[in-house]
Amino acid sequence: MAQIKTVDLTKTFPDAAGGVTALDRLNLTIPDGEFFALLGPSGCGKTTLLRTLAGLEAPTGGAVHIGEADVTNTPPGKRGVAMVFQDYALFPHMTVTDNIAYPLRVRGVPKPRQREAVLAAASELGLTGTASTAGLLDRRPGALSGGQQQRVALARATAANPSVFLFDEPLSNLDARLRLEARTFLKRLQRELATTTVFVTHDQAEALALADRIAVMQSGRIRQLGTPREVYRRPANTFVASFIGSTPMNLLEGIVRDGCVLVADSEIALPDGTVGRVAEGAEVVLGARPEYFRVSPDPVAGAFGGTVAVVENLGSSLLLTLDVAGTAVQAVVSEEEEPEPGAALWALPRQDRTLLYADGELVG
């Protein structure tokens, strides 16, 4: 097992304009045994970082350390890492057994030890079957489902007994139900093996569910680093606030006035811990997640008053979009609270869950 550390890690890809910086002097430490997620939009640098940790990309500058060793110039096969790709990268002409054993064979591991490691990994991942079901070891990838191929790729990674697991969106090719099952399985497997894991995804639900810590990236930089709870409840800036959340956070421009934020003709109390931290008349952004609203058909002081423009069914709850003096404000309510479109409604945000941003950064 091993800690991962990057020091001023930089990667620039040349182009006609002089180069695109995919990693911008990145300094990051991932402790031994941590499940660490890299999250961000396409092109933010997360896959480039993963490939640089694996040795598949050479950095333009800086260093990569795994454990006590500087592996910046170490070939991929000698870094003690195992990578699971988005498309699983299985050899179509090989059986499951041969696919799992391939990294061991390349290293020159004796065949008896190869067989032992393959069987142990395959058994752990449910590939060997039971007394009543046939196993998968003699099949080829083309005869397997997407979920089974994913387990083969994981077995190949675990059989090599690496110090570090690197996952590049390994669940993205599965359907919704299989993704949920695979997510639970992957979290349990990582806990049992206690192997340092870096997981790249653009799916925030995966990152929030799986990771011990999350790094949210933008333009080759980490915009926030923290636990899922920290990143979700207190986004450090408006970029993270707009990116995190299955229903986007309301980010509403306003002006500070008399201990309140004036937003779309509504006076909303300043969030907890921000009184006195911003000047009177300052232009700010009020952040409020739709989940943290209470709605009422009757006027409520300190609430957004508007009309229901859209009602969206989320299954066990509803997402309402209110027209508040021309500004859209969204709130999540229970099925029992469903209003009619066009109805007047007041939406009161929880003061302890409301955030304030000045110049794009969190206040307080």
Backbone torsions as a table, in degrees:
resi	resn	phi	psi	omega
1	MET	NA	157.5	-171.6
2	ALA	-159.3	147.9	169.3
3	GLN	-81.2	147.8	174.8
4	ILE	-112.5	137.6	178.1
5	LYS	-143.0	133.1	172.6
6	THR	-115.3	143.3	-179.0
7	VAL	-124.9	112.7	179.2
8	ASP	47.5	40.6	-175.4
9	LEU	-69.4	125.8	-176.2
10	THR	-131.9	137.8	174.5
11	LYS	-139.3	121.2	178.7
12	THR	-121.2	128.9	176.3
13	PHE	-99.4	126.0	-178.4
14	PRO	-68.5	144.7	171.3
15	ASP	-150.5	-178.3	-175.1
16	ALA	-63.4	-25.1	-177.3
17	ALA	-89.2	1.4	177.7
18	GLY	112.5	-6.6	175.5
19	GLY	127.6	146.4	175.7
20	VAL	-112.5	123.1	-179.5
21	THR	-87.6	109.6	-179.8
22	ALA	-88.0	-31.3	175.8
23	LEU	-130.1	127.2	-171.5
24	ASP	-117.3	87.6	176.9
25	ARG	49.7	58.9	-173.4
26	LEU	-84.1	124.6	175.2
27	ASN	-116.5	120.3	-171.4
28	LEU	-150.7	138.6	174.3
29	THR	-126.5	126.1	177.8
30	ILE	-116.0	111.1	-175.6
31	PRO	-64.0	158.5	177.4
32	ASP	-55.6	128.6	174.9
33	GLY	85.3	-1.0	-177.1
34	GLU	-80.7	145.3	170.1
35	PHE	-97.0	109.5	-170.1
36	PHE	-117.3	128.8	-178.5
37	ALA	-109.3	137.5	171.7
38	LEU	-105.6	119.5	-173.1
39	LEU	-126.7	143.0	177.5
40	GLY	166.3	169.2	-179.9
41	PRO	-70.8	167.3	177.3
42	SER	-57.1	136.2	178.2
43	GLY	85.1	8.0	-177.4
44	CYS	-81.9	-15.3	178.8
45	GLY	110.8	0.5	-174.5
46	LYS	-67.3	-42.5	178.6
47	THR	-70.7	-35.4	175.8
48	THR	-61.5	-40.7	177.6
49	LEU	-62.7	-44.8	-179.5
50	LEU	-61.7	-44.5	-178.9
51	ARG	-67.6	-30.6	177.3
52	THR	-72.0	-37.9	174.8
53	LEU	-62.9	-36.7	-178.9
54	ALA	-75.5	-18.8	-176.1
55	GLY	91.5	7.5	178.3
56	LEU	-81.3	-17.8	172.8
57	GLU	-124.4	137.5	176.3
58	ALA	-91.0	129.0	179.9
59	PRO	-68.9	152.3	173.7
60	THR	-76.2	-31.3	179.1
61	GLY	-159.3	166.3	178.8
62	GLY	87.5	-169.8	-173.1
63	ALA	-142.8	155.1	174.5
64	VAL	-121.9	128.8	176.5
65	HIS	-118.5	133.4	171.8
66	ILE	-124.2	118.2	-170.9
67	GLY	65.3	-132.4	179.8
68	GLU	-90.8	-4.6	-171.3
69	ALA	-100.4	141.2	168.8
70	ASP	-83.6	111.6	-175.1
71	VAL	-107.8	17.2	-175.8
72	THR	-52.4	-39.2	-178.2
73	ASN	-110.9	16.8	-179.8
74	THR	-87.0	134.7	178.7
75	PRO	-59.8	153.4	-177.5
76	PRO	-53.6	-42.5	-175.8
77	GLY	-68.6	-11.6	-178.1
78	LYS	-112.6	14.6	-178.8
79	ARG	-93.7	-9.5	-178.4
80	GLY	72.7	29.2	179.3
81	VAL	-117.0	154.2	173.8
82	ALA	-127.0	132.2	-175.8
83	MET	-116.8	134.0	174.7
84	VAL	-111.2	120.1	-174.2
85	PHE	-90.4	166.4	179.9
86	GLN	-58.9	-39.5	-178.3
87	ASP	-98.3	11.5	176.3
88	TYR	71.4	-25.6	174.5
89	ALA	53.6	43.8	175.4
90	LEU	-83.8	149.2	178.0
91	PHE	-82.1	116.8	-172.9
92	PRO	-66.5	-24.6	-177.1
93	HIS	-88.7	-4.3	-178.2
94	MET	-102.5	152.2	172.8
95	THR	-72.4	169.6	175.9
96	VAL	-57.7	-44.2	178.9
97	THR	-56.6	-47.9	-177.2
98	ASP	-68.7	-34.9	176.6
99	ASN	-63.3	-44.7	-179.0
100	ILE	-66.3	-37.2	-175.6
101	ALA	-80.4	-12.9	-171.4
102	TYR	-54.0	-50.4	-179.4
103	PRO	-60.6	-33.6	179.6
104	LEU	-70.2	-39.4	178.8
105	ARG	-64.0	-40.6	179.1
106	VAL	-61.7	-34.6	-179.5
107	ARG	-79.2	-7.8	-178.9
108	GLY	82.3	21.9	177.1
109	VAL	-66.5	134.6	180.0
110	PRO	-57.6	147.9	-174.5
111	LYS	-57.8	-41.7	178.5
112	PRO	-59.6	-39.0	178.2
113	ARG	-72.0	-34.3	175.1
114	GLN	-58.8	-49.9	-177.8
115	ARG	-60.3	-42.6	-179.9
116	GLU	-62.0	-45.5	-179.2
117	ALA	-67.2	-39.0	179.2
118	VAL	-62.4	-47.4	-177.9
119	LEU	-64.7	-39.0	179.5
120	ALA	-64.7	-46.6	-179.8
121	ALA	-66.8	-42.2	-179.3
122	ALA	-65.2	-38.2	178.3
123	SER	-65.5	-43.8	179.8
124	GLU	-60.3	-33.3	-176.0
125	LEU	-101.4	13.7	172.8
126	GLY	70.3	32.6	-178.0
127	LEU	-101.5	-7.0	-174.8
128	THR	-93.5	-8.8	-180.0
129	GLY	79.1	-178.1	179.5
130	THR	-128.6	-171.8	179.6
131	ALA	-61.4	-27.3	-176.3
132	SER	-106.3	-5.2	-178.5
133	THR	-130.8	141.5	179.3
134	ALA	-74.7	146.6	176.7
135	GLY	-81.0	179.0	-174.6
136	LEU	-110.8	1.3	-168.9
137	LEU	-64.0	-26.8	-178.1
138	ASP	-95.1	-0.5	179.6
139	ARG	-85.5	163.6	173.0
140	ARG	-102.2	158.3	-175.1
141	PRO	-52.5	-35.0	-178.6
142	GLY	-63.7	-18.8	-179.7
143	ALA	-95.9	8.5	-176.8
144	LEU	-110.8	153.1	173.0
145	SER	-76.0	170.1	178.7
146	GLY	-60.2	-41.7	179.3
147	GLY	-65.3	-37.3	178.2
148	GLN	-68.6	-40.5	176.8
149	GLN	-61.1	-38.6	179.0
150	GLN	-62.6	-41.3	179.6
151	ARG	-66.6	-34.4	175.9
152	VAL	-63.8	-44.4	178.7
153	ALA	-61.1	-39.6	177.5
154	LEU	-67.2	-40.0	178.6
155	ALA	-62.6	-41.6	177.7
156	ARG	-60.3	-39.1	179.8
157	ALA	-69.4	-44.0	-176.0
158	THR	-73.8	-30.7	-179.0
159	ALA	-62.0	-29.2	-179.1
160	ALA	-77.6	-5.5	179.3
161	ASN	49.6	56.8	-175.7
162	PRO	-76.5	164.1	172.6
163	SER	-79.9	-25.4	-174.7
164	VAL	-140.9	136.4	169.2
165	PHE	-100.6	136.2	175.1
166	LEU	-123.5	118.8	-177.9
167	PHE	-114.5	123.9	178.2
168	ASP	-107.9	90.1	179.7
169	GLU	46.7	55.6	-173.3
170	PRO	-72.6	-10.9	-177.2
171	LEU	-104.1	-2.5	-169.8
172	SER	-69.3	-20.7	-178.8
173	ASN	-91.3	2.1	-179.1
174	LEU	-95.2	153.6	176.1
175	ASP	-73.9	171.9	-170.0
176	ALA	-58.1	-44.5	-177.5
177	ARG	-66.7	-45.3	179.6
178	LEU	-64.6	-33.0	179.1
179	ARG	-63.2	-41.8	179.0
180	LEU	-64.3	-43.6	178.5
181	GLU	-63.6	-44.0	-178.4
182	ALA	-65.9	-35.9	179.6
183	ARG	-61.8	-46.7	179.2
184	THR	-63.1	-43.4	-180.0
185	PHE	-62.9	-44.2	-177.1
186	LEU	-64.3	-40.4	179.2
187	LYS	-64.0	-43.6	-179.9
188	ARG	-64.6	-43.1	-179.7
189	LEU	-60.9	-44.2	-178.7
190	GLN	-65.4	-37.8	178.0
191	ARG	-63.9	-41.5	-178.7
192	GLU	-68.0	-39.9	-177.3
193	LEU	-83.3	-23.8	-179.3
194	ALA	54.6	37.8	179.8
195	THR	-95.1	134.3	176.6
196	THR	-55.7	127.5	-171.9
197	THR	-132.0	131.7	173.4
198	VAL	-116.1	123.5	-170.9
199	PHE	-122.4	115.1	178.8
200	VAL	-93.8	132.3	177.1
201	THR	-155.2	153.8	169.3
202	HIS	-102.8	-1.0	-177.8
203	ASP	-94.8	107.0	-175.8
204	GLN	-66.0	-29.6	177.9
205	ALA	-62.3	-40.3	176.4
206	GLU	-62.6	-46.4	-178.0
207	ALA	-63.2	-44.8	-178.8
208	LEU	-65.4	-35.8	-177.2
209	ALA	-77.6	-34.0	-169.9
210	LEU	-96.9	-37.2	-162.6
211	ALA	-83.4	147.8	165.7
212	ASP	-76.3	-39.8	174.6
213	ARG	-139.6	156.0	-178.7
214	ILE	-127.4	138.6	167.9
215	ALA	-111.4	120.8	176.6
216	VAL	-95.3	121.0	-173.8
217	MET	-108.2	150.7	173.9
218	GLN	-151.0	127.3	175.4
219	SER	51.3	43.9	175.2
220	GLY	79.6	5.9	179.9
221	ARG	-124.9	156.2	175.4
222	ILE	-90.0	117.8	-178.6
223	ARG	-87.6	-26.3	173.1
224	GLN	-157.7	143.3	179.1
225	LEU	-132.1	122.5	-179.5
226	GLY	-177.9	-177.6	176.5
227	THR	-71.1	160.8	176.0
228	PRO	-53.6	-39.9	180.0
229	ARG	-64.0	-44.0	-179.4
230	GLU	-63.8	-44.8	-177.1
231	VAL	-67.6	-36.1	-178.5
232	TYR	-75.9	-46.3	-173.9
233	ARG	-80.6	-33.6	-176.5
234	ARG	-133.3	69.7	175.5
235	PRO	-55.9	133.6	-172.6
236	ALA	-74.1	-17.6	-178.1
237	ASN	-156.0	169.8	-175.5
238	THR	-68.0	-25.9	176.0
239	PHE	-62.8	-51.3	179.6
240	VAL	-64.0	-39.9	179.8
241	ALA	-60.5	-38.4	-178.6
242	SER	-78.1	-21.6	-175.2
243	PHE	-90.7	-37.4	-174.0
244	ILE	-90.0	133.7	176.8
245	GLY	122.3	128.9	179.9
246	SER	-65.6	-31.9	167.6
247	THR	-110.8	120.8	-172.8
248	PRO	-57.7	145.4	176.3
249	MET	-65.6	140.4	169.7
250	ASN	-68.3	122.5	175.6
251	LEU	-120.1	103.3	-166.8
252	LEU	-117.3	122.7	-179.8
253	GLU	-72.6	137.7	-179.2
254	GLY	-154.7	-178.0	-180.0
255	ILE	-129.0	135.5	178.8
256	VAL	-74.7	128.4	-179.0
257	ARG	-153.7	119.1	174.4
258	ASP	53.4	47.1	176.6
259	GLY	77.0	9.0	179.4
260	CYS	-130.5	170.7	170.7
261	VAL	-112.5	120.8	178.7
262	LEU	-84.8	111.0	-178.4
263	VAL	-127.6	117.7	175.7
264	ALA	49.1	49.3	177.9
265	ASP	68.5	8.3	176.7
266	SER	-110.3	138.0	178.3
267	GLU	-99.3	112.5	-177.1
268	ILE	-110.8	131.0	-178.6
269	ALA	-59.0	142.0	175.1
270	LEU	-58.5	140.3	179.4
271	PRO	-59.8	157.0	177.6
272	ASP	-54.3	135.7	175.3
273	GLY	82.4	5.1	-178.2
274	THR	-112.7	-7.3	180.0
275	VAL	-62.5	128.7	-179.5
276	GLY	84.6	-4.1	-178.3
277	ARG	-93.9	-12.2	177.1
278	VAL	-129.9	144.0	-175.5
279	ALA	-73.6	152.0	173.7
280	GLU	-58.2	132.2	179.7
281	GLY	85.9	0.4	-179.0
282	ALA	-69.1	142.5	174.6
283	GLU	-85.6	125.0	-174.1
284	VAL	-135.1	175.3	172.6
285	VAL	-122.8	126.4	178.2
286	LEU	-94.0	126.5	179.5
287	GLY	-108.8	126.7	179.4
288	ALA	-145.7	120.2	179.2
289	ARG	-72.2	142.1	179.5
290	PRO	-57.0	-28.7	-178.4
291	GLU	-68.0	-19.8	-172.5
292	TYR	-105.6	42.6	176.8
293	PHE	-118.0	149.2	166.9
294	ARG	-114.9	132.0	-176.6
295	VAL	-112.3	153.2	-178.9
296	SER	-147.9	142.6	175.2
297	PRO	-77.8	-9.8	-179.7
298	ASP	-106.6	151.6	-179.6
299	PRO	-56.1	137.2	179.5
300	VAL	-132.0	130.6	178.4
301	ALA	-64.0	138.6	177.3
302	GLY	76.5	15.3	-179.1
303	ALA	-112.2	162.9	171.9
304	PHE	-81.9	123.2	177.9
305	GLY	-106.1	124.9	-178.9
306	GLY	-161.2	-164.1	177.8
307	THR	-117.6	149.4	-179.0
308	VAL	-74.6	116.2	-179.5
309	ALA	-93.5	-42.1	-176.7
310	VAL	-141.1	141.3	173.2
311	VAL	-121.9	119.4	-179.6
312	GLU	-115.4	131.6	-179.1
313	ASN	-84.1	121.3	178.5
314	LEU	-102.5	8.1	-177.5
315	GLY	105.3	-91.3	-179.9
316	SER	-87.8	-3.6	180.0
317	SER	-147.2	177.9	-178.3
318	LEU	-128.5	142.8	174.5
319	LEU	-105.2	118.1	179.9
320	LEU	-101.4	138.4	170.2
321	THR	-112.5	118.0	-179.7
322	LEU	-100.5	141.1	171.6
323	ASP	-93.3	106.6	-178.0
324	VAL	-110.5	94.5	-179.3
325	ALA	50.3	43.5	177.6
326	GLY	87.8	-2.9	178.0
327	THR	-107.4	134.5	179.4
328	ALA	-84.3	127.0	176.1
329	VAL	-125.7	128.2	-177.3
330	GLN	-107.8	143.0	179.0
331	ALA	-142.7	142.2	176.1
332	VAL	-99.1	131.1	179.9
333	VAL	-131.8	166.8	178.1
334	SER	-76.6	164.7	178.9
335	GLU	-57.9	-36.2	-177.5
336	GLU	-66.9	-18.0	-177.0
337	GLU	-98.1	13.0	-174.0
338	GLU	-59.8	121.5	177.1
339	PRO	-95.5	168.1	173.9
340	GLU	-84.7	141.8	172.9
341	PRO	-55.0	136.2	-178.4
342	GLY	93.2	-10.9	-179.5
343	ALA	-71.3	148.0	174.1
344	ALA	-76.2	138.0	-176.9
345	LEU	-150.5	146.5	175.1
346	TRP	-115.2	131.8	-177.6
347	ALA	-118.5	115.1	-176.3
348	LEU	-104.2	114.8	178.3
349	PRO	-76.3	146.3	175.8
350	ARG	-68.4	125.8	-175.9
351	GLN	-65.2	-32.3	-179.3
352	ASP	-79.9	-4.9	177.7
353	ARG	-119.2	7.5	177.8
354	THR	-94.6	143.6	-175.7
355	LEU	-122.0	157.3	179.8
356	LEU	-127.2	133.0	-179.7
357	TYR	-123.0	133.0	174.3
358	ALA	-124.1	129.8	-175.6
359	ASP	53.9	34.2	175.5
360	GLY	83.0	-5.8	-177.2
361	GLU	-111.1	148.7	-177.7
362	LEU	-65.4	135.6	176.8
363	VAL	-99.4	134.2	176.3
364	GLY	88.5	NA	NA
